[in-house]
Each structure stands twice: as structure tokens, then as C-alpha cells.
């Protein structure tokens, strides 16, 4: 004889759990979500989706390239060095914003040179003409606006290039 044969048998489940399960088999209740709440939530969801779609096709974002700038001797000509990734979308006439010693000036790209290997990656020399003069020989940062696209174009990968 084994010890399990001599011990009194314990039920597998507690009696109150069995009673609760038995009540659940007979007491059915329909889940009531409330039609007013669900229709209100559905309308709100439709409004949010419609607003997001309208915004995606109307809100625009600038695509730009950031690099370094050196002001020429006349104060209006600037030599820029931009990353190679900007080359495929870069064209003469694009707006440039140059910041040197806390002073900012705007201008336009006038010429684009051939890519030059240097440092960690290749770079593109660019020349721009500024609308207002900056101190000759000064160094600073430059931002060239490459494009302006809607959020939908950027999200769908149709921002050009």
C-alpha cells in the first residue's frame, strides 16, 4: 500500500470555486457597451483620422542640408562645404542661411563644385551670394534649403530624390 491510498482524498478545486463556476454556467449577462458611448467614440475617432489626413496633405516641412561657411573677401560671397547627400537635390538659386559670429544673413546658391573626399565622408563645395555683407574671412554655419514637402510626401517617401 502507498501513502496516497491511506490519506483521505482532497478535492482538486476549492468548494467555493466550484460553486462560483456553477453560478457562471447559469447566470448569463449580455455585455452592454452603451450605444451612445460607442457611437460618440466612433465619431470622435473618424474626426481624428480625418484631421490627421488633412494635416498630412497641408502641413509642409523643410528639407535642408547643414554645413560650414567661410565668408569671402568682399563679405557677400560665401564658400560652403555641405555633405555629399545634398548633391542630388542641390541646384543653383536655392536659399541659403549663413550664421557667423551670431550674425545671420540670407542668400542664394550660385555654383556647385565637384564632390571632394575628405574626413569621414565626401563633401560638396558650394558658392553662394549673400543679400547682406558679413565680416570677410569669418567662419560659421550654413543651412541650404533643399526642398519643401508636405508631411504626406515625406511619410510616403515621395519627397523627391
Secondary structure, DSSP 4 states (H G I P E B T S, - for coil): --HHHHSPPPPSS-HHHHHHHHHHHH--------HHHHHHHHHHHHHHHHHHHHHHHH-EEEEEEEEEEEE-TTSSEEEEEEEGGGGGG--TT-EEEEEETTEEEEEEEEEEEEEEEETTEEEEEEEEEESS---TT-EEEEEEEEEEEEHHHHHTT-S--
